[in-house]
Amino acid sequence: MTPLTRRRLANFRANRRGYWSFWIFLAIFLVTLFAEFIANERPLLVKYDGNWYAPVLRDYPETTFGGEFETNTDFRDPYVQGLIDEKGWALWPPIRYSYRTINYNLPVPAPAPPSAENWLGTDDQGRDVVARLIYGFRISVLFGLTLTLFSSVVGVIAGAVQGYFGGLTDLLFQRFIEIWQGLPTLFLLIILSSVVTPNFWWLLGLLLLFSWTALVHVVRAEFLRARNFDYVRAARALGATDAHIMVRHVLPNAMVATLTFLPFILNGSITTLTALDFLGFGLPPGSPSLGELLAQGKANLQAPWLGLTAFFVLALMLSLLIFIGEAVRDAFDPRKTIAQLNTAGAANEAPAVAAAQKNAAE
């Protein structure tokens, strides 16, 4: 690890709010990655008649456990549970509901309030809110990360080409980006989502059409600044190709500014997906979605736990990402690095100065 990297990590850890936000967000995200083992309508493990089964990983017909039908086993059926208990046992996850599981035994009409069975109640279709939150958090973060990755790659390439070649290339690109950014993005997304049935990848492609411009101006400015530096001219004089110079010599300097924007781009990607789901133009109906939960809260004001739960989860997620972005910005801030170097240098020189003053006094 280089000294510069160590100093950046030290600056990142010095921002305590961002540092702890990073670990909290990472812990929540890692937990939701294993959502099937936390909230599921199937047992994690079943021992029946001396044999072991993993329903969480694969399907089993009901006849496997002494039932009468060849269809997939409904492990929430009391009849099937009784068959399993006669010759074995089942290990269930902490939440016995998946994001699509409907609780048909509610004591009141859906949406039902929080209870021991449904910790945060159910939505207006009788589905467990906690299970949908876990799955919705995971799909929102994965969607945001994927969109941030692809849009960053496209934006960095476009900005690098603009800044490095300049001239007419830069002029034409800038005019195109100005026109592209002037389009009513939300309305176009709504129209395109209405034409086709959106899914995860189709929605990702639609948002990528308009999100790649976020990093273009930053990367373009860095390439415009660095393309006439002495080391770039020397590499060009030695016969290095433009692609080699852009990737090996200029891009590492541009990535410093780019990395500081990534948490904020991720934040915007999650917010866009939530807004589309709230309006009904996002993921397919039935998908676990924080925006869909917000829409249910709006439609069911008599069930405040729906809107409040979605609000607090979104507020926590986006706040953690903002705090992480601030810490990353501090880590790559050259002024903080220089200040730290000056402080460290003064601390190292202090003993020598004190010794010299003592010798002079003697």
C-alpha positions as CSV (number, residue, x, y, z in Angstrom):
1,M,0.0,0.0,0.0
2,T,1.5,3.3,-1.1
3,P,1.9,6.2,1.4
4,L,-0.7,8.2,-0.6
5,T,-3.3,5.4,-0.2
6,R,-2.6,5.2,3.5
7,R,-3.1,8.9,3.9
8,R,-6.4,8.7,2.0
9,L,-7.6,5.8,4.2
10,A,-6.6,7.9,7.3
11,N,-8.6,10.8,6.0
12,F,-11.6,8.5,5.4
13,R,-11.4,7.1,8.9
14,A,-11.0,10.6,10.3
15,N,-14.6,11.4,9.1
16,R,-16.2,9.4,11.8
17,R,-19.7,9.9,10.6
18,G,-18.9,8.6,7.1
19,Y,-16.7,5.8,8.4
20,W,-19.3,4.3,10.6
21,S,-22.0,4.9,8.0
22,F,-19.9,2.8,5.6
23,W,-19.8,-0.1,8.0
24,I,-23.5,0.2,8.9
25,F,-24.5,0.3,5.2
26,L,-22.2,-2.6,4.4
27,A,-23.6,-4.7,7.2
28,I,-27.2,-4.1,6.2
29,F,-26.4,-4.8,2.5
30,L,-24.6,-8.1,3.3
31,V,-27.5,-9.2,5.4
32,T,-30.0,-8.5,2.6
33,L,-27.9,-10.4,0.1
34,F,-28.9,-13.5,2.0
35,A,-32.6,-12.5,2.1
36,E,-33.7,-16.1,1.1
37,F,-32.2,-17.4,4.3
38,I,-33.8,-14.7,6.5
39,A,-37.3,-14.3,5.1
40,N,-38.7,-17.2,3.2
41,E,-41.9,-19.3,3.0
42,R,-39.8,-22.5,2.9
43,P,-37.7,-24.1,5.6
44,L,-34.0,-23.8,5.4
45,L,-33.5,-27.5,6.2
46,V,-35.8,-30.5,6.6
47,K,-35.0,-33.9,8.0
48,Y,-37.7,-36.4,7.0
49,D,-37.7,-40.1,7.4
50,G,-33.9,-40.1,7.9
51,N,-33.2,-38.0,4.7
52,W,-32.1,-34.4,4.5
53,Y,-33.7,-31.8,2.3
54,A,-32.9,-28.1,1.5
55,P,-36.2,-26.5,0.4
56,V,-34.7,-23.1,0.3
57,L,-32.4,-24.2,-2.5
58,R,-34.7,-26.4,-4.6
59,D,-38.2,-27.6,-5.1
60,Y,-39.6,-30.9,-3.8
61,P,-43.0,-32.5,-4.7
62,E,-45.5,-33.0,-1.9
63,T,-45.2,-36.8,-2.3
64,T,-41.6,-36.5,-1.0
65,F,-43.0,-35.8,2.5
66,G,-45.9,-38.2,2.3
67,G,-48.4,-36.0,0.6
68,E,-50.8,-36.9,-2.2
69,F,-49.9,-34.4,-5.0
70,E,-46.9,-34.2,-7.4
71,T,-47.0,-30.4,-7.2
72,N,-44.4,-28.3,-5.4
73,T,-44.7,-28.6,-1.6
74,D,-46.5,-25.8,0.2
75,F,-44.6,-25.8,3.5
76,R,-47.0,-23.3,5.1
77,D,-49.9,-25.8,4.7
78,P,-50.6,-27.2,8.2
79,Y,-51.3,-30.6,6.6
80,V,-47.7,-30.7,5.2
81,Q,-46.2,-29.4,8.4
82,G,-48.0,-32.2,10.3
83,L,-46.6,-34.8,7.9
84,I,-43.1,-33.5,8.4
85,D,-43.4,-33.4,12.2
86,E,-44.5,-37.1,12.3
87,K,-41.2,-38.3,10.8
88,G,-38.8,-35.5,11.3
89,W,-38.4,-31.7,11.8
90,A,-38.0,-28.5,9.9
91,L,-35.6,-25.5,10.5
92,W,-37.4,-22.3,9.5
93,P,-35.8,-18.8,8.8
94,P,-36.5,-16.0,11.3
95,I,-39.3,-14.7,9.1
96,R,-41.6,-17.3,7.6
97,Y,-42.6,-15.1,4.7
98,S,-41.1,-14.3,1.3
99,Y,-41.8,-11.0,-0.4
100,R,-44.7,-12.6,-2.4
101,T,-46.2,-14.7,0.4
102,I,-49.8,-13.8,1.4
103,N,-50.9,-14.3,4.9
104,Y,-54.4,-15.8,4.6
105,N,-54.9,-16.1,8.3
106,L,-55.0,-12.4,9.2
107,P,-57.3,-11.5,12.2
108,V,-58.4,-8.3,10.4
109,P,-58.7,-7.2,6.8
110,A,-55.5,-6.3,5.0
111,P,-53.5,-4.1,5.5
112,A,-53.1,-5.6,9.0
113,P,-51.2,-3.7,11.8
114,P,-47.9,-4.9,13.3
115,S,-48.2,-8.1,15.3
116,A,-46.0,-11.0,16.6
117,E,-46.7,-12.8,13.3
118,N,-46.0,-9.8,11.0
119,W,-43.5,-7.5,12.8
120,L,-44.3,-4.5,10.7
121,G,-47.8,-5.5,9.6
122,T,-48.9,-6.4,6.1
123,D,-49.6,-4.4,2.9
124,D,-53.0,-4.2,1.3
125,Q,-52.5,-7.6,-0.3
126,G,-51.6,-9.4,2.9
127,R,-47.9,-9.6,2.2
128,D,-45.4,-9.3,5.1
129,V,-43.8,-5.8,5.2
130,V,-40.5,-6.9,6.8
131,A,-39.9,-9.5,4.1
132,R,-40.7,-7.0,1.3
133,L,-38.4,-4.4,2.9
134,I,-35.5,-6.9,3.0
135,Y,-35.9,-7.9,-0.6
136,G,-36.7,-4.4,-1.7
137,F,-33.6,-3.0,0.0
138,R,-31.4,-5.6,-1.8
139,I,-32.9,-5.0,-5.3
140,S,-32.7,-1.2,-4.9
141,V,-29.0,-1.3,-3.9
142,L,-28.1,-3.9,-6.6
143,F,-29.9,-1.9,-9.2
144,G,-28.2,1.3,-8.1
145,L,-24.8,-0.3,-8.0
146,T,-25.3,-1.8,-11.5
147,L,-26.6,1.5,-13.0
148,T,-23.7,3.4,-11.3
149,L,-21.1,1.0,-12.7
150,F,-22.4,1.1,-16.3
151,S,-23.2,4.8,-16.4
152,S,-19.7,5.6,-14.9
153,V,-18.0,3.5,-17.6
154,V,-19.9,5.2,-20.4
155,G,-19.5,8.7,-18.8
156,V,-15.7,8.2,-18.2
157,I,-15.2,7.1,-21.8
158,A,-17.2,10.0,-23.3
159,G,-15.5,12.6,-21.1
160,A,-12.1,11.2,-21.8
161,V,-12.6,11.3,-25.6
162,Q,-13.9,14.9,-25.3
163,G,-11.2,16.2,-23.1
164,Y,-8.2,14.5,-24.7
165,F,-8.9,15.3,-28.3
166,G,-10.6,18.7,-27.7
167,G,-11.3,20.9,-30.7
168,L,-14.2,19.9,-33.0
169,T,-14.7,16.6,-31.2
170,D,-15.2,18.4,-27.9
171,L,-17.5,21.0,-29.5
172,L,-19.8,18.5,-31.1
173,F,-19.9,16.3,-28.0
174,Q,-20.8,19.3,-25.8
175,R,-23.6,20.4,-28.0
176,F,-25.0,16.8,-28.1
177,I,-24.8,16.5,-24.3
178,E,-26.6,19.8,-23.9
179,I,-29.4,18.7,-26.1
180,W,-29.6,15.3,-24.5
181,Q,-29.7,16.7,-21.0
182,G,-32.4,19.1,-22.0
183,L,-34.8,16.3,-22.8
184,P,-37.6,15.7,-20.2
185,T,-36.1,12.5,-18.8
186,L,-38.9,11.5,-16.5
187,F,-41.6,11.8,-19.1
188,L,-39.5,9.9,-21.6
189,L,-39.0,7.1,-19.1
190,I,-42.7,7.0,-18.4
191,I,-43.5,6.8,-22.1
192,L,-40.9,4.1,-22.8
193,S,-42.0,2.1,-19.7
194,S,-45.6,2.2,-21.0
195,V,-44.7,0.9,-24.4
196,V,-43.0,-2.3,-23.1
197,T,-43.3,-4.4,-19.9
198,P,-40.3,-3.3,-17.8
199,N,-38.1,-5.7,-16.0
200,F,-34.8,-5.3,-14.2
201,W,-32.5,-5.2,-17.2
202,W,-34.9,-3.3,-19.5
203,L,-35.4,-0.6,-16.8
204,L,-31.6,-0.5,-16.3
205,G,-31.1,0.1,-20.0
206,L,-33.7,2.9,-20.1
207,L,-32.1,4.7,-17.1
208,L,-28.6,4.2,-18.6
209,L,-29.7,6.2,-21.6
210,F,-29.9,9.4,-19.5
211,S,-27.7,8.8,-16.5
212,W,-24.3,8.4,-18.2
213,T,-23.8,12.2,-18.5
214,A,-23.3,12.7,-14.8
215,L,-19.5,12.2,-14.9
216,V,-18.8,13.5,-18.4
217,H,-18.0,17.1,-17.3
218,V,-15.8,16.1,-14.5
219,V,-13.7,13.7,-16.6
220,R,-13.6,16.1,-19.5
221,A,-12.2,18.8,-17.3
222,E,-9.5,16.6,-15.9
223,F,-8.4,15.4,-19.4
224,L,-8.5,19.0,-20.8
225,R,-6.2,20.0,-17.9
226,A,-3.8,17.1,-18.2
227,R,-3.5,16.6,-21.9
228,N,-0.7,19.2,-22.3
229,F,1.3,18.3,-19.2
230,D,4.9,17.4,-19.8
231,Y,4.6,13.7,-19.1
232,V,1.8,13.4,-21.7
233,R,3.9,15.3,-24.3
234,A,6.9,13.0,-23.4
235,A,4.8,9.9,-23.9
236,R,3.4,11.2,-27.2
237,A,7.0,12.0,-28.3
238,L,8.1,8.5,-27.5
239,G,5.5,7.0,-29.8
240,A,2.8,6.0,-27.3
241,T,-0.6,5.7,-28.8
242,D,-3.5,7.9,-27.8
243,A,-5.3,5.0,-26.2
244,H,-2.2,4.1,-24.1
245,I,-1.7,7.7,-23.0
246,M,-5.4,8.1,-22.0
247,V,-5.6,4.8,-20.0
248,R,-2.1,4.7,-18.4
249,H,-1.2,8.3,-17.9
250,V,-4.3,10.6,-17.8
251,L,-7.1,8.4,-16.6
252,P,-5.6,7.7,-13.1
253,N,-5.6,11.4,-12.4
254,A,-9.2,11.8,-13.6
255,M,-10.4,8.8,-11.5
256,V,-9.7,10.8,-8.3
257,A,-12.4,13.3,-9.0
258,T,-14.6,10.5,-10.4
259,L,-14.5,8.4,-7.3
260,T,-15.8,11.2,-5.1
261,F,-19.0,11.4,-7.2
262,L,-19.8,7.7,-7.2
263,P,-21.7,7.6,-3.8
264,F,-23.9,10.5,-4.9
265,I,-24.6,8.9,-8.3
266,L,-25.6,5.7,-6.5
267,N,-27.9,7.8,-4.3
268,G,-29.5,9.3,-7.4
269,S,-29.9,5.9,-9.1
270,I,-31.8,4.5,-6.1
271,T,-34.0,7.6,-5.8
272,T,-34.9,7.4,-9.5
273,L,-35.9,3.7,-9.3
274,T,-38.0,4.5,-6.2
275,A,-39.7,7.4,-7.9
276,L,-40.6,5.2,-11.0
277,D,-41.9,2.4,-8.7
278,F,-43.9,4.9,-6.8
279,L,-45.5,6.2,-10.1
280,G,-46.1,2.6,-11.2
281,F,-43.6,2.7,-14.1
282,G,-40.8,0.8,-12.5
283,L,-40.3,-2.9,-11.8
284,P,-43.0,-5.4,-12.7
285,P,-46.0,-5.6,-10.4
286,G,-45.4,-7.8,-7.4
287,S,-41.7,-7.1,-7.3
288,P,-40.3,-6.1,-3.9
289,S,-40.0,-2.3,-4.1
290,L,-39.6,0.5,-1.7
291,G,-41.4,2.9,-4.1
292,E,-44.3,0.5,-4.4
293,L,-44.5,0.4,-0.6
294,L,-44.6,4.2,-0.5
295,A,-47.4,4.1,-3.0
296,Q,-49.3,1.7,-0.8
297,G,-48.8,4.0,2.1
298,K,-50.2,6.9,0.1
299,A,-53.2,4.8,-0.9
300,N,-53.9,3.5,2.6
301,L,-53.7,6.4,4.9
302,Q,-55.5,4.4,7.6
303,A,-52.4,2.1,7.7
304,P,-49.6,4.6,8.7
305,W,-47.1,1.8,9.3
306,L,-46.7,1.3,5.5
307,G,-45.7,4.9,4.6
308,L,-43.7,5.4,7.8
309,T,-41.7,2.2,7.3
310,A,-40.8,2.9,3.7
311,F,-39.9,6.5,4.6
312,F,-37.6,5.6,7.5
313,V,-35.9,2.9,5.5
314,L,-35.3,5.2,2.5
315,A,-34.2,8.1,4.8
316,L,-31.7,5.7,6.5
317,M,-30.3,4.3,3.2
318,L,-29.9,7.6,1.5
319,S,-28.5,9.4,4.6
320,L,-25.8,6.6,4.9
321,L,-24.9,7.0,1.3
322,I,-24.6,10.8,1.6
323,F,-22.4,10.4,4.7
324,I,-20.2,7.9,2.9
325,G,-19.9,10.2,-0.1
326,E,-18.7,13.0,2.2
327,A,-16.1,10.8,3.7
328,V,-14.9,9.7,0.3
329,R,-14.7,13.3,-0.8
330,D,-12.6,14.1,2.3
331,A,-10.3,11.1,1.5
332,F,-9.5,12.4,-2.0
333,D,-9.4,16.1,-1.1
334,P,-5.8,17.2,-1.9
335,R,-6.1,20.1,0.6
336,K,-6.7,17.7,3.5
337,T,-3.8,15.6,2.3
338,I,-1.5,18.6,2.1
339,A,-2.6,19.8,5.5
340,Q,-2.0,16.4,6.9
341,L,1.5,16.3,5.3
342,N,2.3,19.7,6.7
343,T,1.1,18.7,10.2
344,A,3.1,15.5,10.1
345,G,6.2,17.3,8.8
346,A,5.9,19.9,11.5
347,A,5.6,17.1,14.1
348,N,8.7,15.4,12.8
349,E,10.7,18.6,12.7
350,A,9.7,19.7,16.2
351,P,12.2,17.5,18.1
352,A,15.1,18.6,15.8
353,V,14.2,22.3,16.2
354,A,14.0,21.9,20.0
355,A,17.4,20.1,20.1
356,A,19.0,22.9,18.0
357,Q,17.6,25.6,20.2
358,K,18.8,23.8,23.3
359,N,22.3,23.5,21.9
360,A,22.4,27.1,20.9
361,A,21.3,28.1,24.4
362,E,24.1,26.1,25.9
